[in-house]
Amino acid sequence: MGTESRDLVKAKEKKAEMAFKALFLLFCASGITKTSTSSSNILNQRIKATTMRTFNILVLLSLLIVNISTFVAKNKDILATTSTYIFLVSLLQRSTLSAHLKYFQNILIRLKYVSKIYKLSSMDSSNKWIYLWASAGILLYVILGICNYFSTYEQQQYLLFNYTISQPQCKILLVMFLDIANILYVLLPFHTFAVYYTLLCHQMYCLVKNLQKRLESQQSFQFIQALETFKVLRKLIQDIDTQLSFSMFLSTLFNACVMHYGVNSLIRPMEICFRSHYAAVWLLFGISYSAFIAMAVTGILVHESSESVLEEFKDLACNTDRLIPSQKRILFNDKNHISLTVWKIIPIQRSFIICTLGTVLTYCMLFNGMRAERQPMC
């Protein structure tokens, strides 16, 4: 590898590190933090952590009251009900991310270590779309917040059990606070996790593909050493799946709620009172499903590249007669297929996107057809 190529790889690695740091800052902005006692001034750190935790609880409690108020005031309206479901799923996702945030950082250290020790690059030139999509998602959330502000301002009475604030300044401040809190604490964690998951899967895909290139070139080739490298990569993928599969399940559940939102607004637009609310629904739909597809596509790449390398190993093993039983088990055990999953239930493979979207859409149409027409409460 030339000096120019090494410099290019280092630049890409630096860019990826900055992207992950930005993601952890977004987690922090959403009130998702981990507890650490590594600082020498433990007392000050505990006071700071307690203050932040109290503030986060107060914000989430405010959002819970608003969701209950809207749910009751609108007489269990479908949009209010779906918003409540999204909030509850978000609470689960927040608690899951907080519990695993330390692992999110550790897995990046492990991945970098594996890349360095086994001399496999975790970067290539095909990840530019991830940065563009992630940046576009943040921009669309800003636009979504503006649309939400106007629709919420016109329906402020539903936020406080039909109590109307008469002073315009107080009304503006309340709506702005709730709008920002809803974006940061309810919606943004899903997008941040999606970007983290996508970048992580893409780096794993690059590691596996570079191992395959090494096998195909057979330069400085040692079959046993390469097989041990594959074993390490497989263990890393399994550990990632163990920690992230439940969050992937919650993201899928969130997308199902958003699709229910979108299908209802498409079939029954008369139930949406304001154009800004209609625009907000479809902005959220676009953001959430672009994130879902990005996660699924990179998860599929990890699976297919791993299966391709495994087949390569099997072909090479036919010309090797010095395999010990543990090595044969790695290659020829049908249970050793590598794929990320949704809560250890559904493997993320090529049919995953179409099957999931089709199933969710079918149930959304079914539930929508089962309920009676309602007059909009404008």
C-alpha positions as CSV (number, residue, x, y, z in Angstrom):
1,M,0.0,0.0,0.0
2,G,1.5,3.4,-1.1
3,T,1.9,6.4,1.1
4,E,-1.0,8.2,-0.6
5,S,-3.3,5.2,0.0
6,R,-2.3,5.0,3.7
7,D,-3.0,8.7,4.1
8,L,-6.4,8.3,2.5
9,V,-7.3,5.4,4.8
10,K,-6.1,7.4,7.9
11,A,-8.2,10.4,6.7
12,K,-11.3,8.1,6.4
13,E,-10.7,6.6,9.8
14,K,-10.4,10.1,11.3
15,K,-13.6,11.1,9.6
16,A,-15.4,8.0,11.0
17,E,-14.0,8.7,14.5
18,M,-15.4,12.3,14.3
19,A,-18.7,10.9,13.1
20,F,-19.0,8.6,16.1
21,K,-18.0,11.4,18.5
22,A,-20.8,13.5,17.0
23,L,-23.2,10.6,17.5
24,F,-22.3,10.3,21.2
25,L,-22.8,14.1,21.5
26,L,-26.3,13.7,20.0
27,F,-27.0,10.9,22.5
28,C,-25.9,13.3,25.3
29,A,-28.1,16.1,23.9
30,S,-31.0,13.6,24.0
31,G,-30.4,13.0,27.7
32,I,-28.9,9.5,27.1
33,T,-25.7,9.2,29.1
34,K,-23.8,6.6,30.9
35,T,-22.6,6.8,34.5
36,S,-18.8,6.8,35.0
37,T,-16.6,7.0,38.1
38,S,-13.3,7.4,36.3
39,S,-12.9,11.0,37.2
40,S,-10.8,11.9,40.3
41,N,-13.5,14.4,41.4
42,I,-16.2,11.8,42.0
43,L,-18.4,14.1,44.1
44,N,-18.7,16.8,41.5
45,Q,-19.4,14.2,38.8
46,R,-22.2,12.7,40.9
47,I,-23.8,16.1,41.5
48,K,-23.6,16.8,37.8
49,A,-25.0,13.4,36.8
50,T,-27.8,13.8,39.4
51,T,-28.7,17.2,38.1
52,M,-28.8,16.0,34.5
53,R,-30.8,12.9,35.5
54,T,-33.4,15.1,37.4
55,F,-33.7,17.5,34.4
56,N,-34.2,14.6,32.0
57,I,-36.9,13.0,34.3
58,L,-38.7,16.4,34.5
59,V,-38.7,16.8,30.7
60,L,-39.9,13.2,30.1
61,L,-42.6,13.7,32.8
62,S,-43.7,16.8,31.0
63,L,-43.9,15.0,27.7
64,L,-45.8,12.1,29.4
65,I,-48.4,14.5,30.8
66,V,-48.8,16.2,27.4
67,N,-49.3,12.8,25.7
68,I,-51.9,11.7,28.3
69,S,-53.7,15.1,28.0
70,T,-53.8,14.9,24.2
71,F,-54.9,11.3,24.3
72,V,-57.8,12.1,26.7
73,A,-58.8,15.5,25.2
74,K,-59.0,14.1,21.7
75,N,-61.1,11.1,22.9
76,K,-58.6,8.5,21.9
77,D,-58.1,9.9,18.4
78,I,-56.0,7.6,16.2
79,L,-53.2,10.2,15.7
80,A,-53.1,10.9,19.5
81,T,-53.1,7.2,20.2
82,T,-50.2,6.6,17.8
83,S,-48.2,9.5,19.3
84,T,-48.6,7.9,22.7
85,Y,-47.4,4.6,21.4
86,I,-44.4,6.3,19.8
87,F,-43.6,8.0,23.1
88,L,-43.8,4.7,25.0
89,V,-41.5,2.9,22.5
90,S,-39.1,5.8,22.8
91,L,-39.0,5.4,26.6
92,L,-38.0,1.8,26.1
93,Q,-35.4,2.7,23.5
94,R,-33.9,5.4,25.8
95,S,-33.5,3.1,28.7
96,T,-32.0,0.4,26.4
97,L,-29.5,2.9,24.9
98,S,-28.6,4.3,28.3
99,A,-27.8,0.7,29.5
100,H,-25.7,-0.1,26.5
101,L,-24.0,3.2,25.8
102,K,-20.7,2.1,27.4
103,Y,-20.7,-1.0,25.2
104,F,-21.3,1.2,22.1
105,Q,-17.9,2.8,22.9
106,N,-16.2,-0.4,23.8
107,I,-17.3,-2.1,20.5
108,L,-15.6,0.7,18.5
109,I,-12.4,0.1,20.4
110,R,-12.6,-3.6,19.8
111,L,-13.3,-3.0,16.1
112,K,-10.3,-0.7,15.8
113,Y,-8.1,-3.2,17.6
114,V,-9.2,-6.1,15.3
115,S,-8.6,-3.9,12.2
116,K,-5.0,-3.0,13.5
117,I,-4.0,-6.5,14.7
118,Y,-5.2,-8.4,11.7
119,K,-4.3,-5.6,9.2
120,L,-7.8,-5.4,7.8
121,S,-9.1,-2.0,6.8
122,S,-12.6,-1.0,8.1
123,M,-13.0,1.8,5.5
124,D,-13.8,2.0,1.8
125,S,-15.1,4.7,-0.6
126,S,-18.7,3.5,-0.5
127,N,-19.8,5.0,2.8
128,K,-20.2,8.6,1.6
129,W,-24.0,8.1,1.3
130,I,-24.1,7.3,5.1
131,Y,-22.8,10.8,6.0
132,L,-25.1,12.5,3.5
133,W,-28.1,10.6,4.7
134,A,-27.3,11.3,8.4
135,S,-26.8,15.0,7.8
136,A,-30.0,15.2,5.7
137,G,-31.9,13.4,8.6
138,I,-30.8,16.1,11.1
139,L,-31.9,18.8,8.7
140,L,-35.2,17.2,8.1
141,Y,-35.7,17.0,11.9
142,V,-35.3,20.7,12.1
143,I,-37.9,21.2,9.4
144,L,-40.1,18.7,11.2
145,G,-39.8,20.7,14.4
146,I,-40.9,23.8,12.6
147,C,-44.0,22.1,11.1
148,N,-44.8,20.6,14.5
149,Y,-44.6,24.0,16.1
150,F,-47.2,25.5,13.9
151,S,-49.6,22.6,14.2
152,T,-49.1,22.3,18.0
153,Y,-49.6,26.1,18.5
154,E,-53.0,25.9,16.9
155,Q,-54.0,23.0,19.2
156,Q,-52.4,24.2,22.4
157,Q,-55.5,23.5,24.5
158,Y,-55.1,19.8,24.0
159,L,-51.7,19.8,25.7
160,L,-53.1,20.9,29.1
161,F,-56.4,19.1,29.4
162,N,-58.3,21.7,27.3
163,Y,-56.9,24.6,29.3
164,T,-56.1,27.5,26.9
165,I,-53.2,29.9,27.7
166,S,-54.3,33.4,27.0
167,Q,-50.9,35.1,27.0
168,P,-49.2,34.7,23.6
169,Q,-45.7,34.8,25.0
170,C,-46.3,32.0,27.5
171,K,-48.1,30.0,24.8
172,I,-45.1,30.4,22.4
173,L,-42.6,29.4,25.1
174,L,-44.6,26.4,26.1
175,V,-45.1,25.1,22.5
176,M,-41.4,25.7,21.7
177,F,-40.2,23.9,24.8
178,L,-42.5,20.9,24.1
179,D,-41.6,20.9,20.4
180,I,-37.8,20.9,21.1
181,A,-38.2,18.3,23.9
182,N,-40.2,16.0,21.6
183,I,-37.6,16.1,18.8
184,L,-34.6,15.7,21.2
185,Y,-36.0,13.2,23.7
186,V,-38.5,11.2,21.6
187,L,-37.5,11.1,18.0
188,L,-33.8,12.0,17.7
189,P,-32.5,8.9,19.6
190,F,-34.0,6.6,16.9
191,H,-32.1,8.5,14.2
192,T,-28.9,8.6,16.2
193,F,-29.0,4.9,16.9
194,A,-29.8,4.2,13.2
195,V,-26.7,6.2,12.1
196,Y,-24.5,4.4,14.7
197,Y,-25.9,1.0,13.6
198,T,-25.4,1.7,9.9
199,L,-21.8,3.0,10.3
200,L,-20.9,0.1,12.6
201,C,-22.4,-2.5,10.2
202,H,-20.6,-0.9,7.2
203,Q,-17.2,-1.1,9.0
204,M,-17.9,-4.7,9.8
205,Y,-18.8,-5.3,6.2
206,C,-15.5,-3.7,5.1
207,L,-13.5,-5.9,7.5
208,V,-15.1,-9.1,6.1
209,K,-14.7,-8.0,2.5
210,N,-11.0,-7.2,3.0
211,L,-10.6,-10.7,4.5
212,Q,-12.2,-12.1,1.4
213,K,-9.9,-10.1,-0.9
214,R,-6.9,-11.5,1.0
215,L,-8.2,-15.0,0.5
216,E,-8.7,-14.5,-3.2
217,S,-5.3,-12.9,-3.8
218,Q,-3.5,-15.5,-1.7
219,Q,-0.7,-13.2,-1.1
220,S,1.2,-14.2,2.1
221,F,-1.7,-16.6,2.4
222,Q,-2.0,-18.8,5.5
223,F,-5.2,-20.7,5.7
224,I,-5.2,-21.4,9.4
225,Q,-4.4,-17.9,10.3
226,A,-7.1,-16.5,8.0
227,L,-9.6,-19.0,9.5
228,E,-8.7,-17.7,13.0
229,T,-9.2,-14.1,11.8
230,F,-12.7,-15.1,10.5
231,K,-13.5,-16.7,13.8
232,V,-12.6,-13.4,15.6
233,L,-14.8,-11.4,13.1
234,R,-17.7,-13.8,13.6
235,K,-17.4,-13.5,17.4
236,L,-17.4,-9.7,17.0
237,I,-20.5,-9.7,14.9
238,Q,-22.3,-12.0,17.4
239,D,-21.4,-9.7,20.3
240,I,-22.7,-6.7,18.3
241,D,-25.9,-8.5,17.6
242,T,-26.3,-9.5,21.3
243,Q,-26.1,-5.9,22.4
244,L,-27.9,-4.2,19.5
245,S,-30.7,-6.6,18.4
246,F,-33.3,-5.4,21.0
247,S,-32.7,-1.7,20.0
248,M,-33.1,-2.8,16.4
249,F,-36.4,-4.4,17.4
250,L,-37.6,-1.2,19.1
251,S,-36.6,0.8,16.0
252,T,-38.7,-1.5,13.8
253,L,-41.6,-1.1,16.3
254,F,-41.2,2.7,16.0
255,N,-41.3,2.5,12.2
256,A,-44.5,0.4,12.4
257,C,-46.1,3.2,14.5
258,V,-44.9,5.8,12.0
259,M,-46.3,3.8,9.1
260,H,-49.7,3.6,11.0
261,Y,-49.5,7.3,11.3
262,G,-48.7,7.8,7.6
263,V,-51.3,5.3,6.3
264,N,-54.1,6.9,8.4
265,S,-53.2,10.4,7.2
266,L,-53.2,9.2,3.6
267,I,-56.5,7.3,3.7
268,R,-58.3,9.7,6.0
269,P,-56.7,13.2,5.4
270,M,-59.9,14.9,6.8
271,E,-58.8,13.8,10.3
272,I,-55.7,16.1,10.1
273,C,-56.7,19.7,10.7
274,F,-53.6,21.6,9.5
275,R,-51.3,21.3,6.5
276,S,-48.3,21.7,8.8
277,H,-49.4,18.6,10.7
278,Y,-49.8,16.7,7.5
279,A,-46.3,17.7,6.3
280,A,-44.9,16.7,9.7
281,V,-46.4,13.2,9.4
282,W,-44.8,12.6,6.1
283,L,-41.4,14.2,7.1
284,L,-41.3,11.8,10.0
285,F,-42.3,8.9,7.7
286,G,-39.4,9.7,5.3
287,I,-36.8,10.1,8.0
288,S,-37.8,7.0,9.9
289,Y,-38.0,4.7,6.9
290,S,-34.8,6.0,5.3
291,A,-33.2,5.1,8.6
292,F,-34.8,1.6,8.7
293,I,-33.7,0.9,5.1
294,A,-30.1,2.1,5.8
295,M,-29.9,-0.2,8.9
296,A,-31.3,-3.1,7.0
297,V,-29.2,-2.7,3.9
298,T,-25.9,-2.6,5.9
299,G,-27.1,-5.5,8.1
300,I,-27.7,-7.5,4.9
301,L,-24.3,-6.6,3.6
302,V,-22.7,-8.0,6.7
303,H,-24.6,-11.3,6.3
304,E,-23.9,-11.7,2.6
305,S,-20.2,-10.9,2.8
306,S,-19.8,-13.3,5.8
307,E,-21.6,-16.1,3.8
308,S,-19.4,-15.3,0.8
309,V,-16.2,-15.6,2.9
310,L,-17.5,-18.8,4.5
311,E,-18.0,-20.4,1.1
312,E,-14.5,-19.3,0.1
313,F,-13.1,-21.0,3.1
314,K,-15.0,-24.2,2.4
315,D,-13.6,-24.3,-1.2
316,L,-10.1,-23.8,0.2
317,A,-10.7,-26.4,2.9
318,C,-11.2,-29.1,0.3
319,N,-7.5,-28.8,-0.5
320,T,-6.5,-28.9,3.1
321,D,-6.2,-32.1,5.1
322,R,-4.9,-30.7,8.4
323,L,-8.1,-29.3,9.8
324,I,-8.9,-30.0,13.5
325,P,-12.5,-30.7,14.6
326,S,-13.0,-27.1,15.9
327,Q,-12.0,-25.7,12.6
328,K,-14.3,-28.0,10.7
329,R,-17.1,-27.0,13.0
330,I,-16.6,-23.3,12.1
331,L,-16.8,-24.2,8.4
332,F,-19.3,-26.9,8.0
333,N,-21.8,-26.5,10.9
334,D,-25.1,-25.2,9.4
335,K,-25.9,-23.3,12.6
336,N,-22.9,-21.1,12.1
337,H,-24.5,-18.8,9.6
338,I,-23.7,-15.2,10.5
339,S,-26.4,-12.6,10.4
340,L,-27.6,-9.7,12.6
341,T,-31.1,-10.1,13.9
342,V,-34.1,-8.2,15.2
343,W,-34.2,-9.2,18.9
344,K,-32.7,-12.6,18.1
345,I,-35.9,-13.5,16.3
346,I,-35.8,-12.3,12.7
347,P,-32.4,-12.5,10.8
348,I,-31.6,-9.5,8.7
349,Q,-31.2,-11.0,5.3
350,R,-32.2,-10.1,1.8
351,S,-35.9,-10.7,2.2
352,F,-36.1,-8.8,5.5
353,I,-36.9,-5.3,4.1
354,I,-39.8,-6.4,1.8
355,C,-41.2,-8.9,4.3
356,T,-41.2,-6.4,7.2
357,L,-42.6,-3.5,5.1
358,G,-45.3,-5.7,3.6
359,T,-46.3,-7.1,6.9
360,V,-46.5,-3.8,8.7
361,L,-48.4,-2.1,5.8
362,T,-50.9,-5.0,5.7
363,Y,-51.7,-4.7,9.4
364,C,-51.9,-0.9,9.2
365,M,-54.4,-1.2,6.4
366,L,-56.3,-3.8,8.3
367,F,-56.5,-1.8,11.5
368,N,-57.5,1.3,9.6
369,G,-60.3,-0.5,7.9
370,M,-61.7,-1.9,11.2
371,R,-62.3,1.5,12.8
372,A,-65.2,3.9,12.2
373,E,-65.0,7.3,10.6
374,R,-64.3,10.2,13.0
375,Q,-64.9,13.8,12.6
376,P,-61.7,15.9,13.0
377,M,-61.4,17.8,16.3
378,C,-60.2,21.1,14.8
